[in-house]
Amino acid sequence: MLSYQHAYHAGNLADLHKHALLAAALDYLTRKDKPLSYLETHAGRGLYRLNSAESRKTGEAAAGIARAEDEGWLPADHPLMRALDAVRATHGTDAYPGSPLIAAHFQRPGDAIHLAELHPAEHAALAANLPFATLHHQDGFQMAQAVCPPTPRRGMLLIDPSFEIKADYANLPRFIEKIARKWNVGVIALWYPILTDGRHQPMIAALQDAHPDALLSEVTFPAARPGHSMIGSGMFIHNAPWGLQDEAARLQALFRDRA
Ligand code: SAM
């Protein structure tokens, strides 16, 4: 059963880290005049409302993107801020883009977008928010296995599970290994939570063993609520585009000094 709903968490500090790196990666990838595919295994609904009851209930966006904007954490020309401006211009001032809409911001004619979302209501909202994307109402891991290597062959896969299924931690290194073998030029990014009990660490150790050249970007921040186990955000990126290492270093310093 799927109970996780990203509307409660959209625009929090973990999203800020994940979406800043995603936007920077797509900005680099789309500088080259060659078509690309963007794939996502766990898409969510694509568009969130920061004035929604869900967002106001947790206050996570207020402590995340809202605070970051008030305090000028990212420059106005940062790829994420440019995507955010464009989404607000179309969807209103309380709009916050999920990763699919951020990817859509960078899409050019000839590029492809494949999105998987299993939850029926989230999938229906995603279809309404991104009618131009190729949507897969199925398990995202199966979608990626079926679509990779995609056409166009250049591109990026984002894996952003809610980690409700504890076996995800054990299964992800094998899954990434398989996709990397099928799609040797693909940029493969995995988001993961940094947890007080270190549950994520064996997964990261296995990924680093298999892909020693991959980029690992981790930032830490105070727990959203007392007793909450997530105290940071991580992105593992295989075949990271040139320049993303510098963006990761900037984000690490930013979160260290300001979060
Ligand atoms: N990537 C989104 C973003 O950054 O805007 C957030 C995605 S949210 C963390 C995870 C989503 O995965 C939820 O909407 C959930 O319904 C969906 N989901 C959970 N298990 C799935 C699976 N096996 N395949 C596809 N979607 C799944």
Boltz pocket constraint, residues with backbone or C-beta under 6 A from the ligand:
constraints:
  - pocket:
      binder: B
      contacts: [[A, 2], [A, 4], [A, 5], [A, 6], [A, 41], [A, 42], [A, 43], [A, 44], [A, 45], [A, 46], [A, 97], [A, 98], [A, 99], [A, 100], [A, 116], [A, 117], [A, 118], [A, 119], [A, 122], [A, 138], [A, 139], [A, 140], [A, 141], [A, 160], [A, 161], [A, 162]]
      max_distance: 6.0
